[in-house]
């Protein structure tokens, strides 16, 4: 089954907001497909911040999957699909969930792992992802992409009218900004861990 078809299966469950359906579909796909294909399909969906703006839903889903299938947290580590998801969303909550559900249990279970090497590899990978994502970022300019001169209603002078297209451009810019701040937080957190080991 192609990744696009797996995504369609997930999508059908998520459109109904049926988390049980999503998780049972995930289980079924893991039995049929290579772990990597299922994770890539999962990543494709969860990385879409406009399709799934509720980061708490994404965090809870990731946490449930990592608890049930902890080995998925280490596939292609440090180029793991969960890490790509964390960086594409720039989410501190996702990073903390991945740390709690995978990193800490993994390091506790594998005492022979060199923690410094582990976290340096993790840090270098998130820096690389940050660099790649930054190259794809585009500027959204005031008075070019949208005007900051919004009309008001006479009866509501404290309110402004915003065209829906301009509103979505502003929302897009805000999400991008928050993701940038989130990625910097993750990099700073890992730098701190590396410095203190």
C-alpha positions as CSV (number, residue, x, y, z in Angstrom):
1,X,0.0,0.0,0.0
2,X,1.3,3.4,-0.9
3,X,1.9,6.2,1.6
4,X,-1.0,8.2,0.0
5,X,-3.4,5.3,0.5
6,X,-2.3,4.9,4.2
7,X,-2.9,8.7,4.6
8,X,-6.4,8.3,3.2
9,X,-7.2,5.6,5.7
10,X,-6.0,7.8,8.6
11,X,-7.8,10.8,7.1
12,X,-11.2,8.9,7.1
13,X,-10.9,8.3,10.9
14,X,-9.7,11.8,11.7
15,X,-12.5,13.5,9.7
16,X,-14.9,11.7,12.0
17,X,-12.7,12.7,15.0
18,X,-12.6,9.0,15.9
19,X,-9.3,8.5,17.8
20,X,-10.1,4.8,18.4
21,X,-10.5,4.3,14.7
22,X,-7.2,6.2,14.1
23,X,-5.3,4.1,16.6
24,X,-6.8,0.8,15.3
25,X,-6.0,1.8,11.7
26,X,-2.4,2.6,12.9
27,X,-2.2,-0.9,14.4
28,X,-3.5,-2.5,11.3
29,X,-1.1,-0.6,9.1
30,X,1.9,-1.5,11.2
31,X,0.9,-5.2,10.8
32,X,0.6,-4.8,7.0
33,X,3.3,-2.3,6.2
34,X,6.9,-1.5,7.1
35,X,7.0,0.7,10.2
36,X,8.7,3.5,8.2
37,X,5.8,3.7,5.7
38,X,3.2,4.0,8.4
39,X,5.2,6.6,10.3
40,X,5.7,8.6,7.2
41,X,2.0,8.6,6.5
42,X,1.3,9.6,10.1
43,X,3.9,12.4,9.8
44,X,2.3,13.7,6.6
45,X,-1.0,14.2,8.4
46,X,0.2,15.4,11.8
47,X,2.6,17.9,10.3
48,X,-0.3,19.8,8.7
49,X,-1.0,22.5,11.2
50,X,-4.0,23.9,9.3
51,X,-5.6,20.5,9.0
52,X,-4.9,19.6,12.6
53,X,-4.4,22.9,14.5
54,X,-5.1,21.3,17.9
55,X,-1.5,20.6,19.0
56,X,-2.9,18.8,22.1
57,X,-4.6,16.2,19.9
58,X,-1.3,15.7,18.0
59,X,0.7,15.4,21.3
60,X,-1.7,12.9,22.8
61,X,-1.7,10.8,19.6
62,X,2.1,10.8,19.5
63,X,2.3,9.9,23.2
64,X,-0.2,7.0,22.8
65,X,1.7,5.6,19.8
66,X,5.1,5.9,21.5
67,X,3.8,4.1,24.6
68,X,2.4,1.3,22.6
69,X,5.3,1.1,20.1
70,X,8.4,2.5,21.8
71,X,10.7,1.0,19.0
72,X,9.2,3.6,16.6
73,X,10.9,6.4,18.5
74,X,14.3,5.0,17.4
75,X,13.6,4.2,13.7
76,X,16.4,6.0,11.7
77,X,17.4,7.9,14.8
78,X,18.3,10.7,14.8
79,X,16.5,11.2,11.5
80,X,13.3,9.8,13.1
81,X,9.9,10.8,11.7
82,X,8.8,11.9,15.1
83,X,11.7,14.4,15.3
84,X,10.8,15.7,11.8
85,X,7.3,16.2,13.1
86,X,8.4,18.0,16.2
87,X,10.6,20.3,14.1
88,X,8.1,20.9,11.3
89,X,5.5,22.0,13.9
90,X,8.1,23.7,16.1
91,X,6.2,22.4,19.1
92,X,7.7,22.5,22.6
93,X,4.8,20.2,23.7
94,X,5.7,17.6,21.1
95,X,9.3,17.8,22.0
96,X,8.5,17.3,25.7
97,X,6.2,14.4,24.9
98,X,8.8,12.7,22.8
99,X,11.4,13.2,25.6
100,X,9.0,11.7,28.2
101,X,7.6,8.9,26.2
102,X,10.7,7.8,24.3
103,X,14.0,9.4,25.3
104,X,13.9,9.0,29.1
105,X,12.6,5.4,29.0
106,X,15.1,4.5,26.2
107,X,18.1,5.8,28.1
108,X,16.9,4.2,31.4
109,X,16.6,0.8,29.6
110,X,19.9,1.1,27.7
111,X,22.4,2.0,30.4
112,X,25.3,1.4,28.0
113,X,24.3,4.2,25.6
114,X,26.7,7.1,25.6
115,X,24.4,9.9,26.6
116,X,26.7,12.7,25.3
117,X,26.9,11.1,21.9
118,X,23.2,10.4,21.9
119,X,22.2,14.1,22.6
120,X,24.9,15.5,20.3
121,X,23.5,13.5,17.4
122,X,20.0,14.6,18.4
123,X,21.1,18.2,18.6
124,X,22.9,18.2,15.3
125,X,19.8,16.6,13.6
126,X,17.4,19.2,14.9
127,X,19.8,22.0,13.9
128,X,19.9,20.5,10.4
129,X,16.1,20.3,10.3
130,X,15.9,23.9,11.5
131,X,18.2,25.0,8.7
132,X,16.2,23.1,6.0
133,X,12.9,24.5,7.2
134,X,14.4,28.1,7.4
135,X,15.4,27.9,3.8
136,X,11.8,27.2,2.8
137,X,10.4,30.1,4.9
138,X,9.2,33.1,2.9
139,X,8.7,36.6,4.1
140,X,5.2,38.0,4.5
141,X,5.4,41.7,4.1
142,X,3.0,44.4,5.3
143,X,1.6,46.6,2.5
144,X,2.8,43.9,0.0
145,X,1.1,40.7,1.0
146,X,-1.6,42.4,3.0
147,X,-2.5,45.9,4.0
148,X,-2.6,47.0,7.7
149,X,-5.2,49.6,6.9
150,X,-8.5,47.9,7.9
151,X,-11.9,49.5,7.6
152,X,-14.1,50.0,10.7
153,X,-17.8,50.0,11.2
154,X,-19.3,53.3,12.3
155,X,-21.3,51.6,15.0
156,X,-18.3,49.6,16.3
157,X,-15.3,52.0,16.0
158,X,-13.1,49.8,18.2
159,X,-13.5,46.8,15.8
160,X,-12.0,46.4,12.3
161,X,-13.1,44.4,9.3
162,X,-10.5,42.0,8.0
163,X,-10.8,40.2,4.6
164,X,-10.8,36.5,5.1
165,X,-7.8,36.0,2.8
166,X,-5.8,38.6,4.7
167,X,-6.9,36.9,8.0
168,X,-5.5,33.6,6.8
169,X,-2.2,35.2,5.7
170,X,-1.9,36.8,9.1
171,X,-2.7,33.5,10.8
172,X,-0.2,31.7,8.6
173,X,2.5,34.2,9.6
174,X,1.7,33.8,13.3
175,X,1.9,30.0,13.1
176,X,5.2,30.3,11.3
177,X,6.6,32.7,13.9
178,X,5.5,30.4,16.8
179,X,7.1,27.5,15.1
180,X,10.4,29.4,14.7
181,X,10.3,30.3,18.4
182,X,9.5,26.6,19.3
183,X,12.4,25.3,17.2
184,X,14.8,27.7,19.0
185,X,13.5,26.5,22.3
186,X,14.2,22.9,21.4
187,X,17.7,23.7,20.2
188,X,18.4,25.7,23.3
189,X,17.1,22.9,25.5
190,X,19.3,20.3,23.8
191,X,22.3,22.6,23.9
192,X,21.8,22.9,27.7
193,X,21.5,19.1,28.1
194,X,24.8,18.6,26.1
195,X,26.6,21.3,28.1
196,X,25.5,19.7,31.4
197,X,26.3,16.0,30.7
